[in-house]
Amino acid sequence: MIAIAFKLLGALALLIYGMKIMSEALQKMAGPQLRHILGAMTGNRLTGILTGTLITATVQSSSATTVMTVSFVNAGLLTLAQAITVIMGANIGTTLTAWIMTLGYKMDLTTLVFPAFLIGIILIYTRRHRYTGDALFGLAFMFFALVLLSATGGEMDLEHNPDVVAFFTSFNTDSRLTILLFLGIGTLITCIVQSSAAVMALTIMLCSTGVLPIYLGIALVMGENIGTTATANLAALGANTQARRAAMAHMVFNVFGVIWVLCLFYPFVDLVCHLVGYKAGSGAGNLPVVLAMFHTCFNVTNTLILVWFIPQLEQLVKWIVRPRRQDDEDEFRLKHIQGGLLKTPEIAVFEAQKEIVHFAQRIGRMVNMVKEATEETDANELDKRLERIKKYETICDNMEMEIAQFLELTSNAHVSDRTKQKIRSMMREISEMESIGDSCYNMSLTLRRKWDQKASFNESQLRGIHLMLHEASGAVAAMTEMLQKSRDQALFEQANATEKRINLLRDRMKQQNAEDVANGIYSYVSGTLYMDIVCECERLADYVMNVVEARYGK
């Protein structure tokens, strides 16, 4: 019994590992196409559902598709409504896995497994086709695990074990309480092992031996549909409000499906059995097919019902998942560039320009955060402010990459030389703006070192820092205003004068700092940290001037 138990658990582990290898390899093979498909094919409900279905069928993992969708919502590349349609499609696409497993139980795959292993390892070592080899290797592992599970089920001979038979027959399949019990068991196991495929394989094995009645097996499958939503919700814990709402929509979708199926449980299951020609007492041979058919009918019917209520579903998850404090302000969302088919280059460039203004506004908030952090005297509050600056620095990196990729796509279209020149200038603008974010982050690190080294700034140093940050903040504000308007020589001259004024302030403070340290007014460590912030402010002003010059084509 111990040997059989280890064989059963080992086969399940092999199945999970095979699914993981295959899914990861298929995702690598698809590469950036997945991102393009998600962005381009979610314009309406139908295409969103088809996108989710095809991607999940391709990568063989609804969790991968859902987590990817949540991350895209987190990045602002998909709206919540678009994400809901993709998630609906992912639930349909994942039913293919159940059919593959059913095939493994209906056919002897032993003759296919070992050639697949051989071809897979050859492809892996060719390097050029290593991802194809990984996918084939994972598929072979998956089929081999199904062969082992089928063989282990035969060895266990459960249908002739009176204790096991008595255990399962002790449950009244006509009782909804029993159905709810097994639904809960399926949910719990799926949450623990984080693999709906493993629970499905185990359910198919038990049903194929004839000891687990079809009603209880279907209850486990329903529980697996709820349990699998835990993966996306765990992935969204540290994400922004919209991403957590997308993950919650996945759970609401599946829970709603389970509720209406429970209301019509016995008629619905009987209908599924009728579709595959299964009759009670006709043997366990067709039960895997019944489970796969139920899984498909459940998700397809649930989608057909809820696809008409996406706005209501969106409002429900917004009500369930409320914004955290500062969440709307601190989350990364592109406001003007939306996922979808690329528009005409002129419109695309106009949208990118508005997004760059949005980027500049975030940079302005980041400079103000540094100003507030320099005035903070409480350690806990300082930690919160510095953590927020760090988060904004990541947002700046993401915004730069997303805008740059959008501009790159636009540039690859048929555009005029003038438009290409404008795109090059905008590329330079976002690069310099990201450097402004880096300067703010560097100043926050200096403030952290100051606190860790128990150093302090005197009143003169604080005045100097506040003056430099005030000038830097004014420069960023002027830069933002300049990005919103057409080219104006007066604005350029103003920005140039500000940059020169900051350079003079830096030189004067540098000279004064050397004298104060020499006269013992404050320590060398304090003076070094002070000048780090002052010089970083001057570099920040240089980056602002670079943005202005890029805007004016200089």
N, C-alpha and C positions, 0 to 999 in steps of 0.2 A: 504493500500500500504506500509506503514511503517512497519507493522507487517510482511508482506511478504518479504520485503527487508531484515529485520533482520533475518528471517528464512533462506533466501537464503545465506546470508553472514555467518550465524552461521553454516549452513550445510557445506559450503566450508571450514570453520575453522576446523570443526570436521573431514572432509576428510583429510586435511593436517596433523592434529594431529594424526589421525589413521595411516596414511602412515608413519609418523615419528616414532611412537611407534613400528609399525610392522617392519620397516626397521632396527631400532636400535636393537630390540630383535633378529631378524634373524642374524644380524652381530655378536651379542654376542654368539648366539648358534653356529655359524660357527667358531668363535674364531680364533685361530692361523692358522686353516686350510686355511682360505682365503689368508693369507700371503704365506703359502706353495704353494698353487695352483698358485698364481700370479708368484711366483718365479720359479716354476718347469714347468709350462705349457705354457710358452711363447717363446719356442725355435724357432718356425717358424710362418709364418703368420696365417695359418689355426688354429693351437692350440691357438694362441693369441686371435683370434676372438672368438673361442669357449669358451675360458676362460672368456672373458669379457661378453659374452652372458649368460653363466651359472651363473656367480656370480651376475650379475644384475637381472636375473630372480629369483635368490635365495633371495637376500636382497631387491628386489623390489624398487631399487633406482639407476638410472643411475648416479645421482649426487654423491652418496656414492661411487660407483665403480670408477668414474672419479677422485674424490678427493683422494681416496685411491691410485689410480695409480699415481697421481701427487706427493703424499707424498713419494711413493716408488722411483720415479725418483729423487726426492729431496734427498733421502737417498742413491742414487747410486745403488739401488737393481734392477732397470730396466733401460734398455737403452731407448732412445727416440723412436727408431723404434719399440721396444717391446710395449711401452706404446701406440703408435698409433694403433696397432692391437687390444689391449685390449679396447681402447676407441671405435673403430669400433664395436666390439662385444657388448659393453655396450649400444650402440644406438639400436642394434637389440633386446637385452634383455629387454629394457624398453618398447617395444611395447606390452609386455604381460600385462602391467598395463592397457593399453587401452582396451584390450580384457576383462579383469576383470570388468572394468567399463561398457563395453557394456553388459556384462552378468547381471550386476546390473540393467540395464535399460530394458533388455529383459525379466527378470524373477522377480517374487515377492520374495524378500529375507527376508521378515519380519519374516517368520517362522524359519529362520536359525539364525537370528541376536541374539535374546534373549537367546537361548540355548548356543550360542557361548560366550556371555557375562558371563553366569553362569559358564560354564566350565572353561573359562579363569580366572575368579577371584578365583576359587577353586585351580587351578594350581599355581597361583601367591602366594597364602598363604601356599602352600605345600613347598615353598622355593626350593625344589630340582628341580622342573620343572617350576620355575618362568619365565624363558625366553620363554618357550613354551607358558605359560599363557599370557605373554606380547604380543607375536606375535599373538595369537588368539584374544586377546582383541583389538589389533590394527586393525586386519582384520575385526572384528565385528564393530568397530567404522567406518571403511571405508565403509562397506556395509550399515550400518545404515545411514551414510551421503548420500550415493547414493539413498537410499529409500526416505530420506527427500528431496533431490534435485528433484527426480522424482515427489514426491507428490507436492512440491512447484511449479514445472513447470505446473502441472495440475491445481493448484489453481490460478496461474497467468492467465491461459486461454489466452495465448498470441495470439494463432491462430485466436481468435475471437475479438481481440482488434484492431480496425481499425487504431489507431495511430501507434501502433508497427508494424503492417503489412505494413502500408504506409511507415514507416521509412526504413524498410529493402528492400521493393520493390523499393524504390527511388534509390537504388544503382544498377547500370548497371553491372550485373554479367558477361557480355561479354567484359567488359573493363578491361584491365590489370592494369590500374591505381587503380581501385577498389580493385583488388586482392592485389596490393602492399599496399594499405591503411590498409586492414585487416591484412595483414602479419605484418605490423608495429605495429598494435594494439596488436596482439598476442605476439610479441616480448616484447613490453613495459610492458604488464601486467605480463608476466612470470618473467621478470627481477625484477619487484616490489615485487610480492608475493613469489618469489624464489621457486615456485612449479609448474612444468609443469603438474603434475597430476591435480591440481586445475583448470588450464586453460582447460585441456582436458575435465574434468567433466562439466565445464560450457558450453563448446562448444557442447558436446553431449546433454546436457539438452536443449539448444536453438534449435539444429537441430531436436531433438525428438519431440518438440512442433510444428514443421513445419514452424516456422517463419524465420529461418535462412537458406537460400539456401545452398546447399551442396558445391558450389564453394567457398562461403565466409567462411563456416565452415572449409574447407580444408586449406584455406589461414591462418586462425587462428592457425591451427595445425602446419603449416610450420613456423609461427612466434614463436610458442612455442619451436620448435626445435632449433631455434637460441637463444632464451631467456634463455633456460636451460643451455647454455654454460657459462653464467655469473657466476654460482656457482663455477665452477672449476677455472675460471680466478681470482675470488676474493680470493679463497683459496691459489692461487699461487703468490699473490702479494708480499709476504715477502719471497718467496722461491728463490732457485738459478735459474740460467739461464735455465738449462735443464728442470726443473719443469715448469717454465713459458712457455717454448716451448711446453711441453706436453699439457698444458691447451689451448694454442693457436691452437694446432693441432685439438683439439676438435671443436673449433669455425670454423676453416677453413674447416673441414670435413662437418659440417652442412651447412655452408654458400654455399659451392660448390654445395651441394645437392639441396639447395633451388634455386640456379641460374639455374641449368639444368632443374629442374622441371618447373620453370617459363617459360623457353623456349618452353617446350612441355606440358604446363599446361593442356589445354583442352583435347587433345588426351589422356594424361596420366590419368586424372581424369575419363574420359569416359571409359578407359580400366579397371580401378579399379571398377567402377560401374558395368561394364559388368561381372567382375569376381564374384561379389556377387549377380548378377541377379537383380540389381536395375535399374529401368527406371524412367526417369523424370516424375513427376506427379503421381507416383504410391503410394504416401503417405510417411509419415515421419518415419514409423515403422522401415525401414531398414537403415536409415541414420546413427545411431550409429555404425552399422556393417561396413558401407562404410568408416567412419572415422577411425575405427580401422584397416581395411584392407589397407587404404591409408598409415597410419602411418607405417605399417609393410612393404609394398611394397617400400615406400620411403627409409627407412633405409637399407633394404636388397639390393635393387638395387644400392644405393649409395655406399654400401660396396663392392659389386661385381665390380663396376667401379674403385674405388680408391685403392682396395687391390693390384692392379698391379703397382701402382705408389707410394708406400710407401717411397722409397728413394727420389723421387722428392718432395713429401709432407714434408719429413724431411728437405730437403734443403730449401724449401720455408719458413717453420717456423723458421729455423735458420737465414734466411735473415730478417724476420720480427722482431724477438726478438734478439736483439744484446746483447752481454755480457756487464754487468755493469763493472765499474772500480773495479779491484781486484776480480771480480766475479769468474773467473776460479780458482784463487788461494784459495779463501775463501769458496768455496762451498764444501759440503761434498759428495765426491764420492769415492767409493771403486774402486781402479784401477785394481786389480788383481782377486778379488773374484767377480764373476758374478752370477746373478740369473740364475737358471737352475737346471737340475737334477744333484744330487751329483755325482762327478766323482770318480775314484778309490781313496782310501785313500791316497796313495802316492802322487798323483797329487794334491789332496786337501790340504795336509799338505804343499806341495811346494808353492802353491798359497797363503796359509795363511802366510807363512814365508815372501814372497815378500810383502804382505799387511802390515805386521808388520814393515818392513823396511820403507814403505811409511808412516806409522804411526809415526815412529821415525823422519822422515824428517819434518813432520808437527810440531812435538814437538820442533825440532830445530828452525823452523821459529817462534814459539811462544816465545821461550827464547829471540830471537833477538828483538821481538816486545817489550818485557819488557825493554830491554836495551835502545831502542829508546824512550820509554815512560819516562824513568828516566831523559832524556835530554830535554824533552819538556817543554817549558815555556809559551806557549799559551794555554789558557783554552779550546778553541774550538777544537784545534788540539789534546789536551790531551784526551778530551772526545771521539774523533774518534778512537784514538789508544786504549783506554781502552775498548771501545765497540767492537773493533775488537778482542781483547784478550778474551773478554767474549764469542764472537761467536766461537772462536777457542776452548775454553774450552768445549762448547756444542758439537763441532765436535769431540773432543777427547772422550767424553762420548759415543757418537754414534758409533764411530769406535771401541771402546772397546767392546760394546754390540754386534755389528754385527760380528766382528771377533770371539768373544767368542761363539756366537750361531752357527757360521759356524764350529768351532772346535768341539763343542759339537755334532753336527750332524755327523761329521767325526768320532768322538770317538765312537759313537753308532753303527757304521758299524763294520764289522769284520776286526779288525786290530790287529797287533801283540802287545805284551807287550812293545816292544821297541818303537813302534809308539805311543802307549798310554802314555808312559813316556815323549816322545817328545811333545805331545799335552799338557800334564800337565805343562811342562816347558814354553811352549808358552802362556798358560793361565796366568801363573805368570808374564811373561814378559809384556803382555798388561795391566795387573792390575797395575803393578808398573809404566808403562809409562803413564797411565791415572792419576796416582798420581803426576807425573811430571807436567802434565797439570794443576792439581789443585794448585800446588805450584806457577806456573806462574800466575794463576788467583788470588791467595791470595796476591801475590806481587802487582798486579794491584789494588786490593782493598786497600792496604796500601798506594799506591800512591794517590788514590782517597781521603782517609782520610787526608793525608798530605795537599792536596789542600783545602779540606773543612775546615780544622783547621787553614789554613793560616800559616802553618809551612814551614820551608825551611831547606835545607841541605847546610852546608858550603863546601868549596872546599875539605877539608880532608874527609868528609863523602862521597861526590860524588866519590872521587877517590877509597874509600873502596868499595862502591857499584859496581862501574864499574869493579873493580878487581875481586870481587866475581862473578859477572855475566859473566865476560870474562872466568873465570875458569869453571863456570857452563856450558857455551856454548861450551867450548872445551870438557867437559866431555860428553855432549850429542852428539857432533859430533863424538867423539871416539866410543861411544856406537852404533851409527848408522853404522859406518864403521865395527865394530865388528859383527853386525847383518848381514852384507852383506857377511862376509867371514866365512870360516870354523874356528873351534876353534884353537886359537893360544895363547899359554901361555904368550907370550910377550905382547899381547894386554891386557890380564887379569891383568898382573903385572902393566901395564901402567895405567889402570883404577883404580886399587887399590891405586897406588901412588897419582893419582889426588884426590881421595876421602880423603886421609890422609892430603894432602896439604890444601884442603879446610877446613878440621876440624881445622888445626893449624891456618889458617887465621881467622876463626870464633872466636877461643879462644883469639887470639891476639887483634882483633877488639873489642871484648866484654870487655876486660880489659881496653883498651884505651878509650872506650866509657864511662866507669864508671868514669875514671879520668877526662875526658873532661867535663862531666856533673857536677862533684864535683867542678871543677875549674871555672865553669860558662862560658866555651867557647861556649856552645850552650845549649838550654833549655832541660829540662827533656823530654818534648813531642817530640822534634826533635830527641833526643837520642833514645827514645822508638821506634819511627817509623823507624829510621835507623837500629836498631838491629832487628826489625821484618823482614826487607828485608834480612839482613845478615843471620839470622837464617833460613829463608825460603830457601835461596840459599844452605845452608848446608844440609837441609832436601832434597832438590832437588838432591844434589849429592848422598845422601844415596839411593834415589830411583833409580838413574842411576846405582849405584853399585849393587843394588838388581836385576836389569835387567841383568847385566853382569853375576852375580852369577847364575841366572836362566838359562842363555844361556850356561854356562859352567857346569850346573848340580851340583852346590855347595849349 
